[in-house]
Amino acid sequence: MSNSNFRVIIVGAGPVGLYVANALQQANIEFVVLEQEKTVLKPAGQLLFVWPQTVRLFDQIGLLAPMQEAAFQLYQKKRTSGIDGRVTTTSNFWGFMRENHGYPFLLILRSDLVRILYANLKRRDTHVRTDTQVIDIVPHAHGIHVKAKDGAVVEGSIVIGSDGVHSETRSLMQRLAIQSTGVDEGNPMQSSFYGLFGRASIDQVKIEPGVLFESRGAGTVIQCSGTRRTLHFVTLTPLPSRVTERIRYNTEGMETYATSIADVAVCPGVTFREIWKHADKSTTVLVNQEEGFLSHWHHDRIVLVGDAVHKVTSVNGLGMTCGLHSAAALANELQSLSAAMPHDPTAMLFNQAFAKYQRIRESECRAIWAAGRSMVREVTRRSRVNWLWDTYFLPWLDMESFAKGILVSLLLIRYGHILTYIPFDEQGGRITWVRRCKR
């Protein structure tokens, strides 16, 4: 049973929302998760990059073993020419991660990660409510009411919106902000790129396992990697113009797009045409990939986390990691508030905690967001300059490969967040973690 002096309503049962729930469970803070889909456990979903600092977060809540069992390791990244498939650079960056930090770099299916996080929740049958679509949020002097489409009203102290890039929580929060302050930030999430998330049989498309191939220089970036049984691929192509509304593509649109990039070389001897021929069309989706960064992360008793507040394309593999570390930072502030207050905190105290969370994470997230925004434009640009860079300069100036990946380790990975209230025997490597928890 929880001894919490307040109750948290989490909207969205994706990886970030379920990690928040696990973090609050460890802090003995009462919570409920609201998910609009009929089930949390869906078999579909893309392959997710789990960086070493994020593997460390899962280790802290006791999930390292099931993570490693479900995931597989990447050892190399090979950049290839989208024109002829030639390998231009080979990076062993990921293979150095355990030596640097004590934790590996993993790839895991989103569905497997959700399953692991969900299974770790005690009383999950009552703490996670599916088929619950949020339509309104009403703060009041002593708490907050969340209204669902089916007429149900869920009561709590605060709402955490982890419902993704198309966040309804964000929309409702912004509406309340306009009413009380007159400030209308609008929707910052805009799409300049679109592409496919899909999979194919590894038996039919021969791709070297344990390697991420990144094809670039042909106007589209294609990333693919082979697991034990499956080839997973992601493509990104610039849209003709920037899009602000959500677009749902049909099968015809997906086929038209795939045809337009069919001749792009993915790796030596393999074009996208061959991958598409053997792709599982029933699980492949064509989507716009939004980018955006919110200026106001919270209002009144509502706070946002993950893609609801900062969203990058999939090209740098840091979207989920960024969201999970924001979730850890937010959980730390809520645990500190719960420990300090003998009664339900006021809206002002919650807002102070939310503001501190944003101060801690905003500059860190913006740096990752800006780098990802720049990267996707670089790798999808078709130009002579880019060809010269990839062919003659990048092999010698690759920051990922330099000195066993030490620059990325020093500038990014070692600054990973941690839940400050959970002692554990963390693993370490030759580079010391900046943020440590008490044993």
C-alpha positions in Angstrom: 0.0 0.0 0.0 1.1 3.6 -0.7 1.7 6.0 2.1 1.6 8.9 -0.3 0.1 12.2 0.6 -1.0 12.9 -3.0 -2.2 11.0 -6.1 -0.7 11.3 -9.5 -2.7 10.7 -12.7 -0.5 9.6 -15.6 -2.0 10.0 -19.1 -0.4 7.6 -21.6 0.9 4.0 -21.1 3.9 4.1 -23.4 7.5 3.6 -22.3 7.7 7.0 -20.7 4.4 6.8 -18.9 5.0 3.3 -17.6 8.5 4.3 -16.5 7.0 7.2 -14.5 4.6 4.7 -12.9 7.5 2.4 -11.9 9.4 5.4 -10.5 6.4 6.5 -8.4 5.8 3.0 -7.2 9.4 3.0 -5.9 8.8 6.3 -4.2 5.6 4.9 -2.6 3.5 7.6 -4.3 -0.1 6.7 -5.3 -0.8 6.8 -9.0 -3.1 5.7 -11.8 -2.3 5.4 -15.5 -4.9 6.2 -18.1 -4.5 4.7 -21.6 -6.9 5.4 -24.4 -6.2 2.1 -26.3 -8.0 -1.1 -25.3 -4.8 -2.8 -24.3 -1.3 -1.7 -23.2 0.3 -4.8 -24.7 0.3 -4.4 -28.5 2.5 -6.6 -30.6 3.3 -3.9 -33.1 6.0 -1.2 -32.6 9.3 0.0 -33.8 12.8 -0.9 -32.6 14.1 1.4 -29.9 17.6 2.5 -29.2 18.5 2.1 -25.4 21.6 4.0 -24.6 23.9 3.0 -21.7 22.6 5.8 -19.4 19.1 4.5 -20.0 20.0 0.8 -19.4 21.3 2.1 -16.1 17.9 3.6 -15.3 16.3 0.2 -15.9 18.9 -1.5 -13.8 18.1 0.7 -10.9 14.4 -0.4 -10.9 15.4 -4.1 -11.2 14.7 -4.6 -14.9 18.2 -5.1 -16.3 17.9 -8.9 -16.6 14.5 -8.9 -18.5 15.8 -6.0 -20.7 18.9 -7.9 -21.7 16.9 -11.1 -22.4 14.5 -9.3 -24.7 17.0 -7.0 -26.4 20.1 -7.5 -28.5 23.3 -5.6 -28.7 24.7 -3.4 -31.5 28.4 -3.4 -32.1 28.9 -1.5 -35.3 27.5 1.3 -37.4 28.2 1.3 -41.1 27.4 4.4 -43.1 26.7 3.6 -46.7 26.2 5.6 -49.9 22.6 5.7 -50.9 23.8 5.9 -54.5 25.8 2.7 -54.8 25.7 1.0 -51.4 29.4 1.4 -50.8 30.4 1.5 -47.1 31.9 4.9 -46.4 32.6 4.6 -42.7 32.6 1.9 -40.0 32.1 2.9 -36.4 32.7 0.6 -33.4 31.3 3.2 -31.1 28.6 1.0 -29.6 31.0 -1.9 -28.9 32.9 0.4 -26.5 30.0 1.3 -24.3 30.3 -1.5 -21.7 34.0 -0.7 -21.3 33.2 3.0 -20.9 30.2 2.9 -18.7 29.6 -0.7 -17.5 26.4 -0.9 -19.5 25.8 -2.0 -23.2 24.0 -0.2 -26.0 20.8 -2.2 -26.7 18.1 -2.4 -29.2 14.6 -3.5 -28.1 11.1 -3.7 -29.6 8.8 -1.1 -28.2 6.3 -3.8 -27.4 8.8 -5.8 -25.4 9.8 -2.7 -23.4 6.2 -1.9 -22.6 5.6 -5.5 -21.6 8.5 -5.4 -19.2 7.6 -2.1 -17.6 3.9 -3.1 -17.3 4.7 -6.5 -15.7 6.8 -4.8 -13.0 3.9 -2.8 -11.7 2.2 -4.1 -8.6 -1.6 -4.2 -8.7 -1.4 -3.2 -12.4 -5.0 -4.4 -12.9 -6.2 -1.5 -10.8 -3.4 1.0 -11.4 -3.6 1.0 -15.2 -7.0 1.8 -16.8 -7.3 1.0 -20.5 -9.9 2.2 -23.0 -10.0 5.5 -21.1 -9.8 8.5 -23.5 -9.2 11.8 -21.7 -11.5 14.6 -22.9 -11.2 17.3 -20.2 -9.0 18.2 -17.2 -10.4 20.5 -14.4 -8.1 21.7 -11.7 -9.6 22.9 -8.4 -8.3 24.2 -5.1 -7.5 20.8 -3.6 -6.8 18.7 -6.6 -7.7 17.9 -10.2 -10.5 16.0 -12.1 -9.8 14.1 -15.3 -12.9 13.4 -17.4 -13.0 10.5 -19.8 -15.0 10.0 -22.9 -17.0 7.1 -21.3 -18.2 9.5 -18.6 -15.8 8.4 -15.8 -14.2 11.1 -13.6 -10.7 10.3 -12.2 -9.6 12.3 -9.1 -6.1 13.1 -8.2 -3.6 15.8 -7.1 -1.8 16.4 -10.4 -1.7 15.1 -14.0 1.4 14.0 -15.8 0.9 14.1 -19.6 3.0 11.4 -21.2 0.6 10.9 -24.1 3.1 11.5 -26.9 3.6 14.0 -29.7 -0.2 14.4 -30.3 -0.8 14.9 -26.6 -4.4 15.7 -25.6 -3.1 16.6 -22.2 -0.9 19.3 -23.8 -3.9 20.7 -25.7 -6.1 20.8 -22.5 -3.2 22.4 -20.5 -2.7 25.1 -23.1 -6.4 25.8 -23.2 -6.4 26.4 -19.4 -3.2 28.5 -19.7 -5.0 30.7 -22.3 -8.0 31.2 -20.0 -5.9 32.2 -17.0 -2.9 34.0 -18.5 -3.8 34.8 -22.1 -0.6 33.1 -23.3 -1.2 30.9 -26.4 1.9 28.9 -27.3 0.1 26.9 -29.8 1.3 23.5 -31.1 5.0 23.6 -31.7 5.0 20.1 -33.3 5.6 20.3 -37.0 6.6 17.7 -39.6 9.3 18.3 -42.2 10.0 14.6 -42.8 8.1 11.4 -43.3 8.9 7.8 -43.7 8.3 4.1 -43.0 8.7 2.0 -39.9 8.7 -1.6 -40.8 10.2 -5.1 -40.7 11.1 -8.0 -43.0 12.4 -11.6 -42.7 16.1 -11.7 -42.1 16.1 -15.0 -44.0 15.0 -13.3 -47.2 17.1 -10.1 -47.0 20.7 -10.9 -46.0 21.9 -8.1 -43.7 24.9 -8.5 -41.5 23.6 -9.0 -37.9 24.7 -6.7 -35.0 25.3 -3.8 -37.4 23.2 -0.7 -38.0 23.4 0.3 -41.6 22.7 4.0 -42.3 22.3 4.8 -46.0 22.6 8.5 -46.8 23.4 10.9 -49.7 20.4 9.9 -52.0 17.8 12.3 -50.6 16.5 9.8 -48.1 18.1 8.3 -45.0 17.5 4.6 -44.4 18.5 2.9 -41.2 18.2 -0.9 -40.9 19.5 -3.6 -38.6 19.0 -7.3 -38.3 17.9 -9.0 -35.1 17.8 -12.8 -34.5 14.8 -13.3 -36.9 13.9 -9.9 -38.3 15.2 -7.0 -40.3 14.0 -3.7 -39.0 14.0 -0.6 -41.1 13.3 3.1 -40.8 13.3 5.6 -43.6 13.1 9.4 -43.6 12.5 11.7 -46.5 11.9 15.5 -46.6 8.3 16.5 -47.1 7.5 18.9 -50.0 6.4 21.4 -47.4 6.1 21.7 -43.6 3.0 20.1 -42.1 1.3 21.0 -38.9 -1.8 18.7 -38.9 -1.7 15.0 -38.3 -1.9 12.9 -41.5 -2.9 9.2 -41.7 -1.6 7.5 -44.8 -3.4 4.6 -46.5 -1.9 1.5 -48.2 -1.8 3.2 -51.5 0.1 6.2 -50.1 2.6 3.7 -48.5 3.2 1.9 -51.7 3.7 5.1 -53.7 6.2 6.3 -51.2 8.1 2.9 -51.1 8.3 3.0 -54.9 9.8 6.5 -54.9 12.8 5.3 -52.8 13.0 1.8 -54.2 16.4 2.4 -56.0 18.1 3.8 -52.9 21.0 1.5 -51.9 20.9 0.4 -48.3 24.1 -1.6 -48.1 26.4 -3.4 -50.5 24.2 -5.4 -52.9 20.9 -4.5 -51.3 18.5 -1.7 -52.4 15.3 -0.7 -50.7 13.4 -2.4 -53.5 14.5 -5.8 -52.2 13.7 -4.9 -48.6 10.2 -3.7 -49.5 9.6 -6.9 -51.6 9.9 -8.9 -48.4 8.5 -6.4 -45.9 5.6 -7.3 -43.6 3.1 -4.8 -45.0 0.6 -5.5 -42.3 2.8 -4.1 -39.6 4.6 -1.4 -41.6 3.4 2.2 -41.2 4.0 5.4 -43.1 4.0 8.4 -40.8 5.1 12.0 -40.5 7.9 12.5 -38.0 7.3 15.6 -36.0 9.8 18.0 -34.4 9.1 20.5 -31.8 10.1 22.0 -28.4 7.6 23.4 -26.0 8.5 26.6 -24.0 6.0 26.0 -21.2 6.2 22.5 -19.7 3.6 22.9 -17.0 0.6 24.9 -15.9 -1.4 24.8 -12.6 -1.5 21.1 -11.6 -0.5 19.7 -15.0 3.0 18.8 -16.2 4.2 17.3 -19.5 7.0 14.8 -20.1 8.5 13.0 -23.1 7.4 13.6 -26.7 4.5 15.7 -25.4 7.1 18.5 -24.7 10.2 17.7 -26.7 10.1 15.7 -29.9 12.9 14.9 -32.4 12.9 12.5 -35.4 14.1 9.0 -35.0 17.4 9.6 -36.8 19.7 10.0 -33.8 17.9 7.3 -31.6 17.7 9.7 -28.6 14.0 10.4 -28.4 13.0 7.8 -25.9 16.2 8.3 -23.9 15.5 12.0 -23.6 12.0 11.3 -22.4 13.0 8.7 -19.8 15.6 10.9 -18.3 13.1 13.8 -18.1 10.8 11.3 -16.4 13.5 10.5 -13.8 14.1 14.1 -13.1 10.4 14.8 -12.6 10.0 11.7 -10.3 12.9 13.0 -8.2 11.1 16.3 -7.6 7.8 14.6 -6.7 9.5 12.2 -4.3 11.3 15.1 -2.6 8.0 17.0 -2.3 6.2 13.9 -0.9 8.9 13.3 1.6 8.8 16.9 2.8 5.1 17.4 3.1 2.9 15.8 5.8 -0.2 16.7 3.8 -1.3 17.2 0.2 0.9 19.9 -1.3 -0.7 23.1 -2.7 -0.8 23.9 -6.4 2.0 26.5 -5.7 4.3 23.8 -4.3 3.6 21.5 -7.2 4.4 24.3 -9.6 7.7 25.0 -7.8 8.6 21.3 -8.3 7.5 21.4 -11.9 9.5 24.6 -12.6 12.6 23.0 -11.0 12.2 19.9 -13.2 12.0 22.1 -16.3 15.1 24.1 -15.3 17.1 20.9 -14.8 16.1 19.3 -18.1 15.4 22.1 -20.5 18.9 23.0 -21.6 19.9 19.3 -21.7 16.9 18.4 -23.9 17.3 21.4 -26.2 20.9 20.4 -27.0 19.8 16.9 -28.0 16.8 18.3 -29.9 18.9 20.8 -31.8 21.6 18.2 -32.7 18.9 15.8 -33.9 17.2 18.5 -36.0 20.6 19.3 -37.6 21.5 15.7 -38.2 18.3 14.7 -40.1 18.8 17.6 -42.5 22.4 16.7 -43.0 21.8 13.0 -43.8 18.8 13.6 -46.1 20.4 16.3 -48.2 21.5 15.4 -51.7 24.5 17.5 -52.6 28.1 17.2 -53.9 29.3 18.7 -50.6 27.7 16.0 -48.5 29.2 13.3 -50.8 32.6 14.8 -50.3 32.1 15.0 -46.6 30.9 11.4 -46.2 33.6 10.0 -48.5 36.7 11.9 -47.6 36.3 13.8 -44.3 33.9 11.8 -42.0 36.1 8.7 -41.9 38.8 10.8 -40.2 36.6 13.2 -38.2 34.0 10.8 -36.9 33.3 11.9 -33.3 31.5 8.6 -32.5 34.6 6.5 -33.2 37.3 8.8 -31.8 39.2 7.2 -28.9 36.6 4.5 -28.3 33.7 6.9 -28.3 35.1 9.0 -25.5 33.7 12.3 -26.8 30.1 11.1 -26.8 30.7 9.4 -23.4 32.1 12.5 -21.9 29.7 15.0 -23.4 26.4 13.1 -23.2 26.2 9.6 -21.7 27.9 10.2 -18.3 25.4 13.0 -17.5 22.5 10.5 -17.5 19.9 11.0 -14.7 19.2 8.6 -11.9 16.4 8.2 -9.3 18.1 9.8 -6.3 15.9 8.0 -3.7 16.7 4.4 -4.8 20.1 3.0 -3.6 21.6 0.4 -5.9 24.9 -1.1 -6.9 25.4 0.4 -10.3 27.8 -0.8 -12.8 30.7 1.4 -13.9 33.4 1.6 -16.5 36.4 3.8 -17.2 34.3 7.0 -17.3 32.6 8.0 -14.0 28.9 8.9 -13.8 28.3 12.5 -12.9 24.9 11.8 -11.2 25.1 9.2 -8.5 22.6 7.9 -5.9 23.3 7.2 -2.3 24.0 3.6 -1.3 
